[in-house]
Amino acid sequence: MTTAAGPREEVRLDITGMTCASCAHRIERKLNKVDGVQASVNYATEAATVTYDPAAVDTDTLLATVSAAGYAATLPAPPAADDAPTPDDEPTEDRDLRQRLVVSAALALPVLLLSMVPPLQFDNWQWLALTLASPVAVWGAWPFHRAAAVNARHGASTMDTLVSIGIVAAYLWSLYALFLGGAGEPGMRMQFHLLAEQGAGSSEVYLEVASAVTVFLLAGRYAESRAKRRSGAALRALLALGAKDAAVLRDGVEVRVPVDALAVGDRFVVRPGEKVATDGVVVSGSSAVDVSMLTGESVPVEVGPGDRVTGASVVAGGRLVVEADRVGAATTLAALGRLVTAAQSGKAPVQRLADRVSAVFVPVVLVVALATLLTWLLVTGDVSAAFTSAVAVLVIACPCALGLATPTALLVGTGRGAQLGIVIKGPEVLESTRTVDTVVLDKTGTVTTGEMALVEQVGDAGALRLAAAVEAASEHPVARAVVAGVPGPLPEVEGFANRPGLGVTGTVEGHRVQVGRDVEGDVPTELADAASRAADAGRTAVLVSVDGEVRGLLVVADTVRPTSRAAVRALRDLGLSPVLLTGDGPGAAAAVAREVGLDPATEVVAGVLPEGKVDVVRDLQGRGRVVAMVGDGVNDAAALAQADLGLAMGTGTDVAIEAGDITLVRADLAAAADAVRLSRRTLATIKVNLVWAFAYNVALVPLAALGFLNPVLAGLAMAASSVLVVTNSLRLRRFAAG
């Protein structure tokens, strides 16, 4: 491949006609030979992700390249708003497979019984078996024959080549034995043998092999296809979450328009039970909003004017007017869909090894089968035993399980993550989670909420109420925290004035009220001590003076998320050493550390400037640590990129999310532990699948070559192997958040 200079574009091609991993590898190799093209083809998702230079190549060339390889490719059509796919939709290919399977099974069962149970064999039973087996070997196995012929025209061999040769060989041998050998005699009887039978020669037929192997392989392929669709069900469900239309306000009148017609700045109404049409900011109204479909978080979130809402979340109660600020491809839902699709279309390093093995496996098996045939003939001179062993090698060696081992686990794992609000950007991320031993936690917005809250009130309750009334006229974060923390209606303030850096003043119910760090009057010892304790803990304390007398103290602080302590414990249980990173002073950092179960002396790095976060990560890496970083702000982006594994809070900035390897949609540090657990579980599933697939082929091919495996049982074992791999991957659907 020649990499051309210039801007690169990426396109996804939907590919049909692939039947195994070697097909995907061949298409990928053909695409990568085109100048300016870098492609990755995924058998499980039946798609190619292609990065190309539009100055050197266009999409028509890409489609033609796939077609020249013997397969069909199309650009994905945009999904219709009212026609979202569901897991129950059965593609035409699946319906055709099911029809072939049902008819073939009905015809093959009598053939199998007649061939295996001698008491059922009557005079000329073999001719009835031929009549029943012929449609199975020709029409039922046609998908294998057709694919093998296409591959042969292009000088290639795949799994279908092995299957087709095995079925055709068994069928043609049977025709030879019936018409030219002794198997067509009226009194012919046949025994079923688990091992290759010696001495039978042309007096026996292999119609049960041709028909039963076809049925087993059709059943395996149909089960694989259904399982692959179930694997991708989570992503389809995610993409189908969005609202179909919105009640847009036009000159004060509600007008229903398709969600695609929404523009930035449009205001739309959302009533109880309806989905929010797109990302935006609440203009009026208040309600609890259910975000569980996007984040997996079961507790509804209360929103009001000024709060952000995400498209596809559901308004639980109350009427909201929302102003759209992101539409179409810019929405959170669309971005999550792109990230999950990219992760499912990529390849983990372990899969690339499997692809390389699959690419050479089929030619090697053909050589082994031929060698088996010749060796048996030379050593024993027994044509029947030689033929049986060679066919068993062809059937047992199909590398279906090998090709499905990685992509099906990726499909299910990343899809389940999306349901839980965990978006894994790429399969290579899975490898990182296995080796990480240290996790750096940004304090503000990650361990804490990033919002100030009133945590302590000292002094006269009446004076504190007056202070809240004055603060209600201010937009300062401290003021908002004070107002939110004092319950009940507040009186009006007159003569409000802001003293920058010092506080606010105003008249409430005839009293002159001052709130701030510098107020009139002597500070009582009780209040001075409370202010000193607050300062030591890194909290902000403001005094309240009424008519020149200091009568109260209000303490505000960035509050720790309720789940952070349990999340830190969960990260420790995963073998990760947590480190709290903050720009706050040692006092504030130590207070938060103690609250979440960290040692302030050894597990806290305080007073770090934004640009210094990268240096902290590098320093840990320099000491041999493999570092994960959890953050949410612009000042975390560089550290997220520097870390071996970056986990970005989805409630944070776009820059941080872009820099991270995993996006945590819900604002909960516990999601970080869930993300690591899910990634490790997915990687473990991939490895179990690969071990099984490799062991299966390595162990059974020699057995078949030595004559210890009947072709019928070989077909059953091959189909069962693929189904076992896919079923093991589907277990990831049961993964639950901790």
Solvent accessible surface area in square Angstrom, and as a share of the most:
residue,aa,sasa,rsa
1,M,113,0.50
2,T,82,0.47
3,T,90,0.53
4,A,30,0.23
5,A,95,0.74
6,G,45,0.43
7,P,106,0.67
8,R,81,0.30
9,E,84,0.38
10,E,119,0.53
11,V,25,0.15
12,R,73,0.27
13,L,0,0.00
14,D,47,0.24
15,I,2,0.01
16,T,70,0.40
17,G,49,0.47
18,M,15,0.07
19,T,18,0.10
20,C,0,0.00
21,A,3,0.02
22,S,9,0.06
23,C,1,0.00
24,A,4,0.03
25,H,37,0.17
26,R,12,0.04
27,I,0,0.00
28,E,21,0.09
29,R,101,0.37
30,K,70,0.30
31,L,0,0.00
32,N,39,0.20
33,K,132,0.56
34,V,32,0.18
35,D,82,0.42
36,G,0,0.00
37,V,0,0.00
38,Q,110,0.49
39,A,9,0.07
40,S,19,0.12
41,V,1,0.00
42,N,1,0.00
43,Y,12,0.04
44,A,6,0.05
45,T,26,0.15
46,E,77,0.35
47,A,1,0.01
48,A,0,0.00
49,T,33,0.19
50,V,0,0.00
51,T,37,0.22
52,Y,15,0.06
53,D,2,0.01
54,P,55,0.35
55,A,96,0.74
56,A,56,0.44
57,V,10,0.06
58,D,75,0.39
59,T,34,0.20
60,D,101,0.52
61,T,56,0.33
62,L,0,0.00
63,L,42,0.21
64,A,57,0.44
65,T,22,0.13
66,V,0,0.00
67,S,66,0.42
68,A,69,0.53
69,A,0,0.00
70,G,22,0.21
71,Y,17,0.06
72,A,54,0.42
73,A,15,0.12
74,T,81,0.47
75,L,81,0.40
76,P,59,0.37
77,A,86,0.67
78,P,121,0.76
79,P,115,0.72
80,A,54,0.42
81,A,45,0.35
82,D,129,0.67
83,D,101,0.53
84,A,32,0.25
85,P,63,0.40
86,T,64,0.37
87,P,59,0.37
88,D,129,0.67
89,D,79,0.41
90,E,38,0.17
91,P,53,0.33
92,T,91,0.53
93,E,104,0.47
94,D,3,0.02
95,R,114,0.42
96,D,53,0.28
97,L,18,0.09
98,R,99,0.36
99,Q,108,0.48
100,R,23,0.08
101,L,31,0.15
102,V,93,0.54
103,V,62,0.35
104,S,0,0.00
105,A,38,0.29
106,A,69,0.54
107,L,44,0.22
108,A,6,0.04
109,L,104,0.51
110,P,47,0.29
111,V,0,0.00
112,L,33,0.17
113,L,80,0.40
114,L,15,0.08
115,S,1,0.01
116,M,67,0.30
117,V,53,0.30
118,P,39,0.25
119,P,118,0.74
120,L,87,0.43
121,Q,10,0.04
122,F,101,0.42
123,D,83,0.43
124,N,66,0.34
125,W,0,0.00
126,Q,0,0.00
127,W,80,0.28
128,L,76,0.38
129,A,0,0.00
130,L,23,0.11
131,T,91,0.53
132,L,35,0.17
133,A,0,0.00
134,S,27,0.18
135,P,52,0.33
136,V,0,0.00
137,A,3,0.03
138,V,82,0.47
139,W,93,0.32
140,G,0,0.00
141,A,0,0.00
142,W,113,0.40
143,P,13,0.08
144,F,1,0.00
145,H,29,0.13
146,R,118,0.43
147,A,18,0.14
148,A,14,0.10
149,A,50,0.39
150,V,30,0.17
151,N,3,0.01
152,A,70,0.55
153,R,175,0.64
154,H,71,0.32
155,G,76,0.73
156,A,24,0.19
157,S,28,0.18
158,T,1,0.00
159,M,3,0.01
160,D,0,0.00
161,T,17,0.10
162,L,0,0.00
163,V,0,0.00
164,S,10,0.06
165,I,73,0.37
166,G,1,0.01
167,I,1,0.01
168,V,60,0.34
169,A,29,0.22
170,A,0,0.00
171,Y,33,0.12
172,L,99,0.49
173,W,36,0.12
174,S,0,0.00
175,L,47,0.24
176,Y,103,0.39
177,A,0,0.00
178,L,7,0.04
179,F,129,0.54
180,L,142,0.70
181,G,25,0.24
182,G,34,0.32
183,A,0,0.00
184,G,16,0.16
185,E,105,0.47
186,P,71,0.45
187,G,50,0.48
188,M,17,0.07
189,R,112,0.41
190,M,7,0.03
191,Q,100,0.44
192,F,49,0.21
193,H,68,0.31
194,L,107,0.53
195,L,86,0.43
196,A,12,0.09
197,E,47,0.21
198,Q,110,0.49
199,G,67,0.65
200,A,12,0.10
201,G,25,0.24
202,S,36,0.23
203,S,51,0.33
204,E,21,0.10
205,V,1,0.01
206,Y,17,0.06
207,L,0,0.00
208,E,9,0.04
209,V,2,0.01
210,A,0,0.00
211,S,0,0.00
212,A,3,0.03
213,V,1,0.01
214,T,0,0.00
215,V,19,0.11
216,F,43,0.18
217,L,5,0.03
218,L,0,0.00
219,A,39,0.30
220,G,3,0.03
221,R,34,0.12
222,Y,29,0.11
223,A,35,0.27
224,E,9,0.04
225,S,22,0.14
226,R,105,0.38
227,A,8,0.06
228,K,23,0.10
229,R,36,0.13
230,R,111,0.41
231,S,3,0.02
232,G,9,0.09
233,A,10,0.08
234,A,11,0.08
235,L,21,0.11
236,R,53,0.19
237,A,45,0.35
238,L,7,0.04
239,L,96,0.48
240,A,30,0.23
241,L,24,0.12
242,G,18,0.18
243,A,15,0.12
244,K,89,0.38
245,D,62,0.32
246,A,4,0.03
247,A,3,0.02
248,V,1,0.00
249,L,50,0.25
250,R,100,0.36
251,D,153,0.79
252,G,68,0.65
253,V,94,0.54
254,E,61,0.27
255,V,60,0.35
256,R,125,0.46
257,V,20,0.12
258,P,83,0.52
259,V,34,0.19
260,D,122,0.63
261,A,57,0.44
262,L,10,0.05
263,A,51,0.39
264,V,100,0.57
265,G,39,0.38
266,D,23,0.12
267,R,108,0.39
268,F,1,0.00
269,V,4,0.02
270,V,2,0.01
271,R,92,0.33
272,P,76,0.48
273,G,60,0.57
274,E,52,0.23
275,K,71,0.30
276,V,0,0.00
277,A,11,0.09
278,T,4,0.02
279,D,1,0.00
280,G,0,0.00
281,V,50,0.28
282,V,2,0.01
283,V,49,0.28
284,S,47,0.30
285,G,32,0.31
286,S,72,0.46
287,S,6,0.04
288,A,21,0.16
289,V,4,0.02
290,D,43,0.23
291,V,24,0.14
292,S,36,0.23
293,M,66,0.29
294,L,4,0.02
295,T,12,0.07
296,G,35,0.33
297,E,58,0.26
298,S,92,0.59
299,V,104,0.60
300,P,60,0.38
301,V,66,0.38
302,E,130,0.58
303,V,13,0.08
304,G,12,0.12
305,P,92,0.58
306,G,58,0.56
307,D,60,0.31
308,R,123,0.45
309,V,6,0.03
310,T,38,0.22
311,G,5,0.05
312,A,0,0.00
313,S,1,0.00
314,V,31,0.18
315,V,0,0.00
316,A,60,0.47
317,G,32,0.30
318,G,32,0.31
319,R,114,0.42
320,L,0,0.00
321,V,13,0.08
322,V,0,0.00
323,E,58,0.26
324,A,1,0.01
325,D,51,0.26
326,R,74,0.27
327,V,36,0.21
328,G,56,0.53
329,A,71,0.55
330,A,61,0.47
331,T,15,0.09
332,T,37,0.21
333,L,21,0.11
334,A,27,0.21
335,A,33,0.26
336,L,10,0.05
337,G,3,0.03
338,R,128,0.47
339,L,40,0.20
340,V,1,0.00
341,T,33,0.19
342,A,54,0.42
343,A,0,0.00
344,Q,6,0.03
345,S,4,0.03
346,G,17,0.17
347,K,10,0.04
348,A,0,0.00
349,P,70,0.44
350,V,30,0.17
351,Q,8,0.03
352,R,101,0.37
353,L,90,0.45
354,A,2,0.02
355,D,13,0.07
356,R,140,0.51
357,V,37,0.21
358,S,0,0.00
359,A,31,0.24
360,V,91,0.52
361,F,37,0.15
362,V,0,0.00
363,P,59,0.37
364,V,78,0.45
365,V,3,0.02
366,L,49,0.25
367,V,100,0.57
368,V,45,0.26
369,A,6,0.05
370,L,101,0.50
371,A,48,0.37
372,T,9,0.05
373,L,54,0.27
374,L,88,0.44
375,T,74,0.43
376,W,34,0.12
377,L,60,0.30
378,L,153,0.76
379,V,115,0.66
380,T,61,0.35
381,G,52,0.50
382,D,17,0.09
383,V,68,0.39
384,S,0,0.00
385,A,0,0.00
386,A,0,0.00
387,F,22,0.09
388,T,5,0.03
389,S,0,0.00
390,A,10,0.08
391,V,2,0.01
392,A,0,0.00
393,V,0,0.00
394,L,10,0.05
395,V,0,0.00
396,I,0,0.00
397,A,0,0.00
398,C,1,0.01
399,P,0,0.00
400,C,6,0.03
401,A,3,0.03
402,L,4,0.02
403,G,6,0.06
404,L,0,0.00
405,A,0,0.00
406,T,1,0.01
407,P,1,0.01
408,T,0,0.00
409,A,0,0.00
410,L,0,0.00
411,L,8,0.04
412,V,3,0.02
413,G,0,0.00
414,T,2,0.01
415,G,0,0.00
416,R,52,0.19
417,G,0,0.00
418,A,3,0.03
419,Q,73,0.32
420,L,15,0.08
421,G,0,0.00
422,I,0,0.00
423,V,1,0.00
424,I,2,0.01
425,K,42,0.18
426,G,5,0.05
427,P,4,0.02
428,E,97,0.44
429,V,8,0.04
430,L,0,0.00
431,E,35,0.16
432,S,31,0.20
433,T,0,0.00
434,R,127,0.46
435,T,63,0.36
436,V,6,0.04
437,D,52,0.27
438,T,0,0.00
439,V,2,0.01
440,V,0,0.00
441,L,0,0.00
442,D,7,0.04
443,K,5,0.02
444,T,68,0.39
445,G,6,0.06
446,T,0,0.00
447,V,0,0.00
448,T,0,0.00
449,T,45,0.26
450,G,39,0.38
451,E,125,0.56
452,M,63,0.28
453,A,33,0.26
454,L,29,0.14
455,V,59,0.34
456,E,58,0.26
457,Q,85,0.38
458,V,19,0.11
459,G,47,0.45
460,D,57,0.29
461,A,79,0.61
462,G,38,0.37
463,A,0,0.00
464,L,7,0.04
465,R,95,0.35
466,L,13,0.06
467,A,0,0.00
468,A,0,0.00
469,A,2,0.01
470,V,0,0.00
471,E,10,0.04
472,A,56,0.43
473,A,48,0.37
474,S,16,0.11
475,E,138,0.62
476,H,107,0.48
477,P,62,0.39
478,V,18,0.11
479,A,1,0.01
480,R,129,0.47
481,A,5,0.04
482,V,0,0.00
483,V,46,0.26
484,A,91,0.71
485,G,29,0.28
486,V,18,0.10
487,P,119,0.75
488,G,54,0.52
489,P,126,0.79
490,L,47,0.24
491,P,26,0.16
492,E,148,0.66
493,V,35,0.20
494,E,122,0.55
495,G,69,0.67
496,F,71,0.30
497,A,46,0.36
498,N,95,0.49
499,R,60,0.22
500,P,116,0.73
501,G,57,0.55
502,L,79,0.39
503,G,19,0.19
504,V,8,0.05
505,T,25,0.14
506,G,4,0.04
507,T,48,0.28
508,V,0,0.00
509,E,108,0.48
510,G,68,0.66
511,H,70,0.31
512,R,114,0.42
513,V,0,0.00
514,Q,15,0.07
515,V,1,0.01
516,G,3,0.02
517,R,171,0.63
518,D,77,0.40
519,V,21,0.12
520,E,76,0.34
521,G,41,0.39
522,D,135,0.70
523,V,61,0.35
524,P,60,0.38
525,T,103,0.60
526,E,115,0.52
527,L,5,0.03
528,A,44,0.34
529,D,69,0.36
530,A,1,0.01
531,A,28,0.22
532,S,60,0.39
533,R,145,0.53
534,A,5,0.04
535,A,68,0.53
536,D,102,0.53
537,A,26,0.20
538,G,42,0.40
539,R,91,0.33
540,T,50,0.29
541,A,21,0.17
542,V,12,0.07
543,L,21,0.10
544,V,0,0.00
545,S,1,0.01
546,V,3,0.02
547,D,78,0.40
548,G,28,0.27
549,E,107,0.48
550,V,6,0.03
551,R,73,0.27
552,G,0,0.00
553,L,1,0.00
554,L,0,0.00
555,V,0,0.00
556,V,0,0.00
557,A,12,0.10
558,D,31,0.16
559,T,40,0.24
560,V,25,0.14
561,R,29,0.10
562,P,132,0.83
563,T,52,0.30
564,S,0,0.00
565,R,121,0.44
566,A,49,0.38
567,A,1,0.01
568,V,2,0.01
569,R,133,0.49
570,A,36,0.28
571,L,1,0.00
572,R,94,0.34
573,D,116,0.60
574,L,35,0.18
575,G,55,0.53
576,L,5,0.02
577,S,51,0.33
578,P,1,0.01
579,V,15,0.09
580,L,0,0.00
581,L,0,0.00
582,T,4,0.02
583,G,50,0.48
584,D,51,0.27
585,G,36,0.34
586,P,104,0.66
587,G,26,0.25
588,A,12,0.09
589,A,0,0.00
590,A,17,0.13
591,A,23,0.18
592,V,13,0.08
593,A,0,0.00
594,R,145,0.53
595,E,93,0.41
596,V,1,0.01
597,G,32,0.30
598,L,8,0.04
599,D,64,0.33
600,P,47,0.29
601,A,89,0.69
602,T,107,0.62
603,E,27,0.12
604,V,27,0.16
605,V,52,0.30
606,A,34,0.26
607,G,47,0.46
608,V,18,0.10
609,L,119,0.59
610,P,66,0.42
611,E,126,0.57
612,G,15,0.14
613,K,9,0.04
614,V,18,0.11
615,D,82,0.42
616,V,22,0.13
617,V,0,0.00
618,R,132,0.48
619,D,76,0.39
620,L,8,0.04
621,Q,42,0.19
622,G,70,0.67
623,R,153,0.56
624,G,60,0.58
625,R,86,0.31
626,V,44,0.25
627,V,0,0.00
628,A,0,0.00
629,M,0,0.00
630,V,0,0.00
631,G,0,0.00
632,D,25,0.13
633,G,15,0.14
634,V,95,0.54
635,N,68,0.35
636,D,0,0.00
637,A,13,0.10
638,A,61,0.47
639,A,0,0.00
640,L,1,0.01
641,A,70,0.54
642,Q,58,0.26
643,A,9,0.07
644,D,63,0.32
645,L,0,0.00
646,G,0,0.00
647,L,2,0.01
648,A,0,0.00
649,M,0,0.00
650,G,24,0.23
651,T,84,0.49
652,G,22,0.21
653,T,48,0.28
654,D,82,0.43
655,V,80,0.46
656,A,0,0.00
657,I,35,0.18
658,E,135,0.61
659,A,28,0.22
660,G,3,0.03
661,D,42,0.22
662,I,0,0.00
663,T,3,0.02
664,L,0,0.00
665,V,18,0.10
666,R,19,0.07
667,A,33,0.26
668,D,19,0.10
669,L,0,0.00
670,A,22,0.17
671,A,0,0.00
672,A,1,0.01
673,A,4,0.03
674,D,3,0.02
675,A,0,0.00
676,V,3,0.01
677,R,63,0.23
678,L,0,0.00
679,S,0,0.00
680,R,60,0.22
681,R,113,0.41
682,T,1,0.01
683,L,5,0.03
684,A,52,0.40
685,T,11,0.06
686,I,0,0.00
687,K,77,0.33
688,V,87,0.50
689,N,2,0.01
690,L,15,0.07
691,V,102,0.59
692,W,98,0.34
693,A,0,0.00
694,F,62,0.26
695,A,50,0.39
696,Y,10,0.04
697,N,7,0.04
698,V,106,0.61
699,A,55,0.43
700,L,38,0.19
701,V,20,0.12
702,P,66,0.42
703,L,74,0.37
704,A,0,0.00
705,A,23,0.17
706,L,110,0.55
707,G,4,0.04
708,F,106,0.44
709,L,27,0.13
710,N,12,0.06
711,P,1,0.01
712,V,6,0.04
713,L,59,0.30
714,A,0,0.00
715,G,0,0.00
716,L,84,0.42
717,A,32,0.25
718,M,7,0.03
719,A,9,0.07
720,A,54,0.42
721,S,2,0.01
722,S,1,0.01
723,V,53,0.31
724,L,90,0.45
725,V,2,0.01
726,V,3,0.02
727,T,71,0.41
728,N,23,0.12
729,S,0,0.00
730,L,17,0.08
731,R,133,0.48
732,L,5,0.02
733,R,99,0.36
734,R,176,0.64
735,F,4,0.01
736,A,64,0.50
737,A,44,0.34
738,G,93,0.89
